[in-house]
Amino acid sequence: MATAQLSTGVRVAYDDHPGTGGLPLVLVHGHPFDRSMWDPQVAAFAGTHRVVTFDLRGYGGSTTGTDGAAPPVTAFGDFARDLEALLDHLDVDRCALGGLSMGGQIVMDAYARFPDRIAGLLLADTFPAAETDAGKAARNEAADRLLAEGMKGYADEVRYKMVAPYNPQAAARVHRMMLAAPPQGAAAALRARAERDDYRQVLTRVAVPALVVVGRDDAYTPVADAEAMHAALPDSRLRVVERAAHLPNVERPEEFNAAVRDWLARLA
């Protein structure tokens, strides 16, 4: 693990695997996880591509550093600004950019802000619409609960929505990751996410190859959402991963990685 003090004021923890060439692959984790969510993809692609994973501000190793706690996220765009600052720090001019769930929404926000630096989009188990009033209330209530109770009750409740119950080993790993998430960072992210922009029009302007992936049994972002994104994107392919829920990259890494490998080949 390395850390970097970014121009946005955040000390971010990251891993930079140099690979042997190819387009850099930068992956953005979801809530309430950390960069280790992408370990199966790092193992698959670090030999052929430069792979960068990092902890969003408020999560994982980006919550602490020599300069103390990272400033909490106050607007959803803070995440994309941190990402661009990390690309600057690592001298990454252009990359293949992927994200899952909240990470996918950060990827869409990033494309709206700096499209010239993005050679391709990977959007996994995510959706582009802005939050509804009911959704805003639910995210803020969840944030209040995390601050009052910590992560355990939340993690216990959502474990088998994040990962299908027929994938027990993946569910145990994901549960441990959720328990390790700092409640303050996770709560701040929920509040910022509640006020995020609507990215549906952004998708129609994407001028690079895209890959949309979704678990067949994802209750948070069902297949219909992925199909709608696939239809909106000018140049995309859709992969539905069977026997997976919200985290197909962890539940079915072979199938997920095969789709990513095909997408990276298109970008090459």
N, C-alpha and C positions, 0 to 999 in steps of 0.2 A: 504493500500500500504506500502511496505517496500522497502528499498534501500540497496544496497551492493556495496562496492568498490571492484572490481574484480582485479585479478592479471594481467589482460590485460590493466589496466589503466582506465577502464570505470566504472562510477557509474551508476548502472543499477537499474531501478524500476521494482518491481515484486510483484506478489501475490502468496502466498503459502497456499493452502487450504489443511489441513491435512487429511480430510476424515476419514474413519474408517478402512482403510487397502487397500489391493490391490496394484498392481503395480503402481508406480508414472506415471502420465500422464503429459507430458511436451508439450506445444503447442506454435508454432512459428508463429507470425502474418505476413501478407504480407505488400506490399507497396500500398499506403502511409497511413498505419493505426497504431494502437497501440494494446496493450494487451486486451483492451475492446472488440475487434473484437470477442473474444472467450467467451464473457459473457454467451451466450446460452449454451455453453458446460460446463462452470464452474457450472452453475445452475443444469445441468443434472447429472454431475459426481462427484462433490465435496463431495457428501454424501458417496460414495463408494470407491473413489480413492483419493489419494493425487494428486491434480491438481496444476501445476505450470504454470503460464503465466507471460510474462515479455515483456518490451519494448525494442526492438532492439536499439542499439546505434544510436543516431540521431533522435529517435522518442519518442513521449510521455514523460514520466517522466525521461527517460534515457538521456535527453538532458541537464538536470541541476542537481545540487546536491551541497553538501557543498564544494566540490572540484572544482566547476565551470562546464563549459560545457564539455560534453564527447568529447574525441578526435574523429574527423570524421573518418568514415570508409574509408580506402584507398585501401583495397583488399577485394574481396568477402569473402575470408576465415576468415577475422576478425570476421564475425558474428558467425561462428561455434566455433572459439576460445573463444569468449565471452560466448557462450552457455556452452562449457565444463567447463569454469571457474565458471559459475553460478552453475552447477551441483556439482562441488567441494565444493563451498561455502555452498550449501544446504545439503551436504552429501548424494547425490543421486548417488548410485553406478550404477544403471541400471534403465532404464525407457522405457515406451512406448512414442515414439517421433512422433509428428505430425506437419505438416506445410501446409499452403495454399499459392499458387502462389509463390512469392519470398520466402516465408517461407518454401514451399516445396523444393525449390532449396537449401536453407540453410540446411534442414534436409538431403538431399542427400549428401551435402558437409560434414556434420557432420558424416554420416555413413562411408564415405570414410576415415575420420580421426580417429574416435574412435568407431568402430563397436561393440566392446565388451561391451560397455555401453548401447547399444540399443537393447531392447527386441522385438520391433516391429515398423514398419513404417506406418504412415498415410500420404498419398500424395494426396492433394486435389487441383484440378484446377491448375495444374502445369505441367511443361515439363522439360526433362532432357538435351536437346541439348544445346550446346554452342551457343552464339549469332552470327548471321550472320553479315557481314559487314554493311548491310543496317540497321539491328537491332541495332548495336553499334552506328551508326550515329544518329538513331532516339532517343535512350536513352540519348545520350549526348546533343542533341538538346533540349530534354525535360528538362534536368537538367539546361541548360542555361536559359530556359524560366522560370522555377520555381524561380531561383535566381533573374531574372529580374522583374517578375510580381507577385510573390507569388503564393499561392495555388488556388485561387478562379477560375481563368479561366480554369485551368487544371481540377479541381474538377467538374466544371459545364459540361465540355465536356465529361468526362468519367463516370459520374454518372450512366447513363443507359446502360453502358457496364459492369460496376462493378456489378450492380443489375438490373435485368430485369424491364422494365417500368410497368409491371403488379404487381410489388411488391412495391407500393409507400411508405409504412411505413418503410420498410427496406432500400429503396433508400434514404429516408430523413435522417435516422440514419447514413448511410455510408457517405453521403455527409457531415454531420457535422464532422465526424471523419477525413475526408480528409482535410477539412478546418482548422482543429486544428493541422495538421502535420506541423512541422517546415520545411520551404523550404530548409534550408541549409542541414539538415539531409537527407531529401528526395532526394535532388540533388546528394549528395555524394553517396547514395545508388544506384541511377541509374547509375552513372559512374562505380562503382565497379561491379555492376551486368552485365554491358556491357562486362566486361572482365572475367566473371566466367568460370570455367572449364566445360567440357562436361561430364555429369554424366551417359551417356547411358551404358557404360561398368560397372560402379558402380552397376547399377540396376541388372545386370546379376549375381553379386556376393553376393547379399543380402541373408543372411542365416536365416532370421527371417520372421514371417508372416507379410504381407503387406496388406494395404487397399488402393485402389485407388478410389477416389470419384471425380465426375465432375458434374456440372450443365448441363442439356441438352442444354440450350441456351447460353452456355459460348462462347463468340466470341474471347476471348483472348487465351484460351486453349480448343479447341474443343474436342468433344468426341473421335475423332480419336486419339488425343494425349494420352488420358487416356487409350484407348485400346492398344496402342503401349507399354505404360509402363506396363500395366497388362500382356501383352505377354512376356515382357522382364524379369519380376520378377519371380523367381523360385516358390514362394508360395504367391499368391496374390488373392484377390477378388476385383471385380469391381462393383461399385454402381453408376449408373447414376440417378441423382436427377431431376425429372421432374419439370417444371415450376420454374426453377432457372437458373441464369446466372453464374457469376464468384465467387459469395459468397454464395453457398448453405447452409453453416453453419448458416448464418444470414437470408437468404430468406426462407429456409425450414428446420428449426432446428430440427423438430421432425424426419423427414426422415434422415437427416444427423446424428443425435444422435443415431438413431436405428442402422445404419451401424457401427458407432463407438462402440456401446455397443456389437455388435456381434464380432467385432475385438478384443476388450478387453477380451471377454470371451475366445476367442481362445488363447490369450496370457496367461491366467490364468491356 
